[in-house]
Amino acid sequence: MLIGSGVEKVYLACGSTDLRKAMDGLAALVSQAFCLDLFSPSLFVFCNRQRDKLKILHWNHNGFWLY
């Protein structure tokens, strides 16, 4: 899936995140609350309150991917 994508870092958000958020909401969380560069070669990982579901936000040259 991500082989050859050039991912350098993986950031895991501490605590729970409302996973009803789509790409725009998660992107705003990364840039404003965490003060990180959205367009860096990184994965941003979020989990729900029960910690049984994940969402991963990733920038690829043409746009965001949400896994």
PyMOL commands that set and color helices and strands:
alter all, ss='L'
color gray80, all
select helices_A, chain A and resi 23-33
alter helices_A, ss='H'
color red, helices_A
select strands_A, chain A and resi 9-12+42-47+54-60+63-66
alter strands_A, ss='S'
color yellow, strands_A
deselect
rebuild
show_as cartoon
